[in-house]
């Protein structure tokens, strides 16, 4: 998804929700933090995962029904927004304080609150899907995230099962597990 497509999806979500703020919790959150050399693994995605802080799921359903997968929006533009809730991702404590604001003239007043890259990396590593692991590797290799910051935040995730935490530690160290 290009920056222009991201901006369009943010603008459309704001119009549908009647809101000037959305939360981006998937790979497209990088648009707020990375200006150049966007990882190819993130550009391949045709969706942006959007939530609204405090949503019980009804606004996520509205996003899905209006501009989600297989919608007229998706058919017309070739990309879409996936409505999710903030509980979709397992995140380290303090993630809300580190959200990165994204707004541009093209979002027409709608602000995207995007996960900071280290928080995003940890959420993807914990999800542990093949596409997420590829994404995590690209962020490490590209120097977008630092091992020391990842380890520090991982240690703060007290509710994480030890097996999962161990897997994430190995991934931070560069083991392709």
Secondary structure, DSSP 8 states (H G I E B T S, - for coil): --HHHHHHHHHHHHHHHT-SEEEE-SGGGGGGT--SS--HHHHT--EEEEE-TT--SHHHHHHHHHHSTTSHHHHHHS-EEEE--GGGS---TTGGGG-EEE--GGGTT-EEEE--HHHHHHHHHHH--HHHHHHHHHHHHTTSS-HHHHHHHHHT-TTS-HHHHHHHHHHHTT---
